[in-house]
């Protein structure tokens, strides 16, 4: 779960829905 939070904090756009 830590990795998930880190990824979101570092790259919130990465989690965004891509086309």
N, CA, C and O atoms as a CHARMM CRD file, in Angstrom:
* protein
*
   76
    1    1 UNK  N      0.84000  -1.19600   0.00000 PROA 1      0.00000
    2    1 UNK  CA     0.00000   0.00000   0.00000 PROA 1      0.00000
    3    1 UNK  C      0.88600   1.26200   0.00000 PROA 1      0.00000
    4    1 UNK  O      0.51100   2.30400  -0.53700 PROA 1      0.00000
    5    2 UNK  N      2.03100   1.13600   0.59800 PROA 2      0.00000
    6    2 UNK  CA     2.96800   2.27100   0.65800 PROA 2      0.00000
    7    2 UNK  C      3.37400   2.69100  -0.75900 PROA 2      0.00000
    8    2 UNK  O      3.44100   3.87800  -1.07900 PROA 2      0.00000
    9    3 UNK  N      3.64200   1.69000  -1.59400 PROA 3      0.00000
   10    3 UNK  CA     4.06800   1.98600  -2.97800 PROA 3      0.00000
   11    3 UNK  C      2.96100   2.72600  -3.72300 PROA 3      0.00000
   12    3 UNK  O      3.22600   3.67100  -4.46700 PROA 3      0.00000
   13    4 UNK  N      1.74400   2.30000  -3.52300 PROA 4      0.00000
   14    4 UNK  CA     0.60500   2.91900  -4.20200 PROA 4      0.00000
   15    4 UNK  C      0.51600   4.40500  -3.83000 PROA 4      0.00000
   16    4 UNK  O      0.31900   5.26500  -4.68900 PROA 4      0.00000
   17    5 UNK  N      0.66200   4.67600  -2.55800 PROA 5      0.00000
   18    5 UNK  CA     0.57700   6.06500  -2.08800 PROA 5      0.00000
   19    5 UNK  C      1.73300   6.88000  -2.63700 PROA 5      0.00000
   20    5 UNK  O      1.56100   8.02900  -3.04400 PROA 5      0.00000
   21    6 UNK  N      2.90800   6.27600  -2.64600 PROA 6      0.00000
   22    6 UNK  CA     4.09200   6.97600  -3.14300 PROA 6      0.00000
   23    6 UNK  C      3.91200   7.34000  -4.61200 PROA 6      0.00000
   24    6 UNK  O      4.16300   8.47400  -5.01900 PROA 6      0.00000
   25    7 UNK  N      3.47900   6.37500  -5.38800 PROA 7      0.00000
   26    7 UNK  CA     3.28200   6.59400  -6.82900 PROA 7      0.00000
   27    7 UNK  C      2.28600   7.73500  -7.04600 PROA 7      0.00000
   28    7 UNK  O      2.49200   8.60400  -7.89400 PROA 7      0.00000
   29    8 UNK  N      1.21700   7.71700  -6.27300 PROA 8      0.00000
   30    8 UNK  CA     0.18500   8.73300  -6.42300 PROA 8      0.00000
   31    8 UNK  C      0.71000  10.11800  -6.03500 PROA 8      0.00000
   32    8 UNK  O      0.39000  11.12000  -6.67400 PROA 8      0.00000
   33    9 UNK  N      1.51500  10.14900  -4.98500 PROA 9      0.00000
   34    9 UNK  CA     2.06100  11.41700  -4.50700 PROA 9      0.00000
   35    9 UNK  C      3.10800  11.96100  -5.48300 PROA 9      0.00000
   36    9 UNK  O      3.19400  13.16600  -5.71900 PROA 9      0.00000
   37   10 UNK  N      3.89600  11.04600  -6.03900 PROA 10     0.00000
   38   10 UNK  CA     4.95800  11.46400  -6.96200 PROA 10     0.00000
   39   10 UNK  C      4.39800  11.74900  -8.35100 PROA 10     0.00000
   40   10 UNK  O      4.76100  12.72700  -9.00400 PROA 10     0.00000
   41   11 UNK  N      3.49600  10.85600  -8.78300 PROA 11     0.00000
   42   11 UNK  CA     2.94600  11.03400 -10.14100 PROA 11     0.00000
   43   11 UNK  C      1.43800  10.79200 -10.14800 PROA 11     0.00000
   44   11 UNK  O      0.97500   9.71900 -10.53500 PROA 11     0.00000
   45   12 UNK  N      0.68000  11.79500  -9.71800 PROA 12     0.00000
   46   12 UNK  CA    -0.78500  11.69000  -9.67300 PROA 12     0.00000
   47   12 UNK  C     -1.36700  11.54300 -11.07900 PROA 12     0.00000
   48   12 UNK  O     -2.40600  10.91000 -11.26500 PROA 12     0.00000
   49   13 UNK  N     -0.69800  12.12500 -12.05400 PROA 13     0.00000
   50   13 UNK  CA    -1.16700  12.06000 -13.44500 PROA 13     0.00000
   51   13 UNK  C     -1.05100  10.62600 -13.96700 PROA 13     0.00000
   52   13 UNK  O     -1.82400  10.20000 -14.82500 PROA 13     0.00000
   53   14 UNK  N     -0.08500   9.90000 -13.44100 PROA 14     0.00000
   54   14 UNK  CA     0.13400   8.51800 -13.89400 PROA 14     0.00000
   55   14 UNK  C     -1.09500   7.66000 -13.59200 PROA 14     0.00000
   56   14 UNK  O     -1.43900   6.75800 -14.35700 PROA 14     0.00000
   57   15 UNK  N     -1.74600   7.95000 -12.47500 PROA 15     0.00000
   58   15 UNK  CA    -2.92900   7.16300 -12.09000 PROA 15     0.00000
   59   15 UNK  C     -4.14700   7.62600 -12.88800 PROA 15     0.00000
   60   15 UNK  O     -5.14600   6.91200 -12.98000 PROA 15     0.00000
   61   16 UNK  N     -4.05600   8.81000 -13.45600 PROA 16     0.00000
   62   16 UNK  CA    -5.16700   9.34300 -14.23700 PROA 16     0.00000
   63   16 UNK  C     -5.52600   8.39500 -15.38900 PROA 16     0.00000
   64   16 UNK  O     -4.65900   7.71400 -15.93600 PROA 16     0.00000
   65   17 UNK  N     -6.79700   8.36200 -15.74300 PROA 17     0.00000
   66   17 UNK  CA    -7.26800   7.49600 -16.84500 PROA 17     0.00000
   67   17 UNK  C     -6.72200   7.95500 -18.18500 PROA 17     0.00000
   68   17 UNK  O     -7.03200   9.05100 -18.65200 PROA 17     0.00000
   69   18 UNK  N     -5.90500   7.10800 -18.79900 PROA 18     0.00000
   70   18 UNK  CA    -5.31500   7.48700 -20.10500 PROA 18     0.00000
   71   18 UNK  C     -6.20700   7.02400 -21.25800 PROA 18     0.00000
   72   18 UNK  O     -6.92900   6.03400 -21.13200 PROA 18     0.00000
   73   19 UNK  N     -6.15400   7.73400 -22.36800 PROA 19     0.00000
   74   19 UNK  CA    -6.96800   7.41200 -23.55500 PROA 19     0.00000
   75   19 UNK  C     -6.51300   6.13300 -24.24300 PROA 19     0.00000
   76   19 UNK  O     -7.09600   5.73300 -25.25100 PROA 19     0.00000
